[in-house]
Amino acid sequence: MTNHHFDTKLLHQPSYIDKQTGAVNVPLHYSSTYHQQSIDEFGPYDYSRSGNPTRESLEDTIADLENGHAGFAFASGMAAISSAFMLLSAGDHVLVSKDVYGGTYRMITEVLTRFDIDHSFIDMTDLDETARNVQPNTKVIYVETPSNPTLNITDIEGVAKVAKAHGCLTFVDNTFMTPLYQKPLDLGADVVLHSATKFLSGHSDVVAGLAAVKDEEIAAQLKFIQNSFGSILGVQDSWLLLRGLKTLSVRLKQSSDSAREIAQYLHHHPLIDEVYYPGFSFHAGYHIHQRQATGAGAVLSFRLPDKKSAGVLVEAMKIPVFAVSLGAVESILSYPATMSHAAMPLSERESRGITSGLLRLSVGLEDPGDLLKDLRQALDKVAAYQTLQV
């Protein structure tokens, strides 16, 4: 598929046409085990934890979309991240973006430490700080860019160069950008990770994780971990995710266009203290993001003065669902302090800019005019509340 553009790749993968029937959708292979013809020689599949044709189609697809050597499908984004961390050994050290997803923070601080794997959270937007904090036992530099929820930008190529100079691997969480807008493997990363629950699936009906790697040896190691750890994606969810992927471009492009309008509106609104959106030319990481990505994405965060103001807005909004997660056809409004980053202690959250007034908005496919109208009326209610407090 290397001669085709990304939008074409989404729709035309070699495995999409069933060779036996000509069906244009991948068959669902509901089988836990597979008959073998010989006692001495097995076929390509023996047990579905180790390999399933439906899941394999998805894994081949994400490898192709990320320009990788191999792909892997897991039961959740955290299963993908946790499995990748299982490439580490006792005594190893990992450098992590300071403003990382709360579930990743929990995995690193409360699980990896049980296996004598040490960590340091750093401001990875600063390459000098990144290089200074590499230790003799550092084996992985873990990047999340744009970060969740404050949309900070890390120079993937710069970090990958630091990692290679010290014999480390680079892991990149590419959930927000997807391979439509950003390809970390092309920038020097070794492993790219996705919560495929989000934009890749796009319909709030699948929980899944994906990984893609560009090195054959790392692929073999991760395949071993996947089979040993066993947190594989089921057949039905693999099929649903394949279906969701086919519309990734049209969904994310429309949502991104709407997000830009909403970010601009919120930036100029007097009640909003700050808007976090990598599409702004004055965003701290704008120029790096422009160099390594082709779009700003559909997620933005904005800060109101306090929790009560945020609560008034949440209760007044009519269109977005107020929920955990992002990247769906419907807009999703979230409160990071008690949702995505609830695993972080208060002091850690606040040091990362996750204040009591911060809200995150994943923009869906609704008419942007309707979303803006909804925001206006909700902010009017916030203004009324604040007036009463004076």
N, C-alpha and C positions, 0 to 999 in steps of 0.2 A: 504493500500500500504506500510505499515511499513516494510515488509519483503523484499522489492525490493530495488535494488540500484537506485541511482538517475537517471541514463540514462534510466532505465526501467520505472521509474515513469513518465518521460517526455512523453513516448509513450503509456503508459497503465494506464489511469485513469478510475475509475469506471463509470464516466459519458460519456466517449468517445464513447461507443457502444450504439446506440439508441435502447431502449428496445422494441419499437414497430416494427421497420423495420429491425434491425440488421445492419444498416448503421454504418460504422467505423469512420465517422466524426460526430461531434456534429451538430444537425440541427440548422438552423438559424430561430429563433422564431420571425418573424416580426409581433409583435402584441403589441399594446399599452395598450390593456385592455383584460380581460378574463371573459368569461361567468361563472356565479356562479349558482349552482344548488339549493340553498336554501336562503331564506331571513335571516335565523338565523345563517348559518354556511358557511363560505367562504372556497375556496380551497387554495392551497399554493401560488397562484399568483392572484393578483387583478389588479395591474397597474404596468407597466414596470419600472417606476421610483423606485418603492419599491422592485421589483424583476422580473427577466427575466430568463428563463431556460438556454439560451445560456450564458448570463453573469454569471449566477450562476455556470456553469461548469468551467468557467475561475477562478472564485473566490475560488471554492473548490480546484482547481489545485494549485493556488499559496499558499494557506494555507498548502496543503500537501507538496509542495516542500520546504517551509520554516519551516516545522515542527510546524505549528501554529494551533490554534483552529479555526480561521475563516479568510477569505480573502475578500477583497473589491476591486472593479474595478471602476476607475474614468476616466473622460474625458481627463486627462493629468496628468503628474507627479506632476505639481504644484497644480492641483485639489486635488490629494491625500495628498500632504503635507499640503495644506491649510485646508483641512477637518480634518486632524489629529490635527492641531493647534486649531481647534474649540472645542476640548476637554477642552481647557483652559477657564478661566473666567476673568472678569475684576478684576484687582488687582494682578493677577498672574505674575510670572517672569519666563523667560526661559533662560537657558544657552545654547549658540550656539558655535559650532566649528568656530574659527576665519576665516578659509579659506573655506567658504561654497559657494555653487553654487549661482551665481548672482541673480537668480530668487527667491531663498529662502531668500537671504539678503534683496531683495526688499519687499517681503511679510512681513518679520519681522519688518523692519524699517519703512515702509510706510503704512502698513495695520493693523498689530496687535497693533501698538501704538494708532490707532484711537479707539481701544476698551479697552484702559488703561491696555494693557498687556506689561510689561516691558521686557527688554532683556539685556544680556551682551555677547559680543563676546570675547572668551578667547582662549588661546592656549591649546586645549584639548589633545594634545599629552603629556602634563604635568599633571599628575593626582593630584599632590599637588595643582597646580593652579586651577584645576577644583574644588577640595574640598573646597579651600579657598573662592571661589566665589559663592558657594551655599548660597542663602539668605533664610530667614524664609518663604518667599512667592514663592520660586522657586518650580515649579511644573513639569517641563520637562527639561531634558538635551538632547540636540539635537546633534547627531553625524553624521558626514559624513566621511567615511573612506573606501578606500583611498579618500582623498579630491580632489576636482575639482578646479583648474587644476594642483596643485603642488604635488599631490599624497602623502600628509602627512598621517601618520598612527596613529590612535587613538586606545587605548586598550579598546575594547568594554566591556570585562568582568570587567576590573577595573572601568570604568565609571559606569557600571550598579551597582556595589557594592556601589560606592559613592552615586548613586541615591537612592538606596534602604535604605541606612543608614539615608537618609534625607527625606524619604517618597516621592521621585520624580519618575516620569516615565522616561524611556529612549527610545528615538526615534532614529532609525538608517537608514540613506539613504544608501541602498545597491545596488545602480544602477550599479556601476563599477564592482562589484564582482559577482553579481547575486547569487542565492542560489546554483549554481554549485560550487562556490569557497568559499562562506562565508555564515554562517547561524547565524545571530545576535540573534535570539530568543533563540537558544541553548546556547548563551553566556550571557544571562541574560537580553537582551533588551525586551521591552514591545511591541513596534510597529516597524515593519520594512517597509520601503517605497521604491518604485521603480518608476523611470521614465521608464515605460515599452516600451516607444517609442524606447529605446536604444537596449541593447543586447537581452532582452526578446523577443521583436518582431523581430528585426534584419534586416529588409528589407526596412527601410526608407519609409514605406507606412502606418504607424499607429501612431497616437498620443494617448498615454494612460498612466494611472498611476495605480499602484497597492499598496495595503497595506495588511499586514498580522499581526495578533495579536495572543498572546498565552493565554490570559486571557478571560474568558467568560464574565465577567462584562465589560471589556474594549471593547470587541467585540460588546456588546449590545449598548454601548454608541456611538461607531463609526458607527454602523448600523443606529442608530437614526440620527446622523449627515448626513450620506450619503443620507438618505431618505429626510431629511429636506432641506439640501443644494442643492441636486438634480443634482450634476455634475457627473452623472453616464456615464459609457462607453456604446456606442451604440452597437447594435447587430452585425453589420458587422465588426466593429473593434474588438469586443470580439472574433469573429470567426477567424479573421486574426491573432490575438495575440495567440490564441490557436494553430493555425497552425505553427506560428513562434517558439513557445516554443518547439515543437517536435524536432527541430534541434539545440537547444541551445548548447548542449554539443559539437557536432562536429564543430559547427561554432566557439564557443569561444575558444575551445582548439587549433584549427588551427590558429586563429588570435593571440592567446597568444604566441604561438611558434614563429610566425613571428615577433611579437612585441619585443620579447627577442633579436632576431638577430639585429633588427633595433636599439634598445636601445644600444646594445654593440657597434655597428658601430658608432653611434653618440657620444657615450662617448669618443671614441678614436679619433674623428675628431678634428683637431686643431681650426676650426672656431666656434665650439660649446662651449659656456661658461659653461653650466650645463645641465645635463639630469636628469629629475625626473621620476623615475621608481622603483616601490617597489620590483622588482625582483633582484636588485643589493644588494650584501651582505653588501655593505657600505652605503646603504640607511639608514637614521636615524631611521626609524621604521621597518627595515627589520625583526628583531627577533620577534617583536610583531606580524607582519603580518604573519610570518611563523607559529606562534602558532595558530592564529585565522582564517587563510585562507589557502586554498590548491592550490592557483595559484596566479600569479602576474597580470593577466588580460591582456587586449589588448590595454590599453591606456597609453601613455607616453607623457610627455611634454619636450620641450628643448628650451634653451634660446640662442639667437643670441645677438650680442652686442647692436643692436639698431633696431628701427622700419624699417628703410630703408633696412637693410640687410634682415630682416624678409620678407619685401615686395618683394624683389628680388627673394627670395626662393619660396615664394607662387606663383609668376607669372611664375617661371621656372618649377615648378612641373607639370607633365603631367598626372599622374595616379590618385592621390587622388582628390576627389572633395573638393573644398574650400567652406565650408559651416558650418552653425550651426548644432549641434547635434553630435552624436557619436554612436558606437555600431552597425553599419550596415555591410552588406556583402561587401560593397565598403569602401575603406579607406577614412576617412574624416579628412582633415586638417583644423584646426580652429585657429582663432586669439582671444584669450580670452578677451583681453582689449576692443574690440568693439563687441564681440559676446556674449559668455556665461556670462561675468561679466561686461557688459556695464552699468548695473544698479548701479554698485559701483562707487563712486567718485574716481578720480584719486589718491588722497592720500591714500584712503582705499585699492585700488588695489595694489599700490606699496608697502604698508606695509605688504601685504600678498605675495609678490614675483611675482605679476602679472605685469611684466614689459613690456615696449614697444617692447622688442625683443622676448617675450615668444610666442611659438606656441605649440598647442596641436595636437597630432596625434592619431586618433583612427584607429588601423590597421584592415583591412578587410581580405578578402579571396583571394586577388591576390597572384600570385607567389611571395614569398619574394625576390627572385633574381631580379625580375622586379622592385619591390619597392626600393630595394637598389640601383639599377642602376639609377633609376629616382632621388633618393636623391643625388647620386654622381654628376650627371650632374647639378643639381640645386645648390649644394654647390660650384661647380666649377664656376658657374655664380656669386655667392656671393663673392667668392675669387677675381674674375676679377673686380667686382664692387669696392671692398675694395682697390684693388691695384690702381685703378684710383683715389681714394680719397686721396692717400698718396702724 
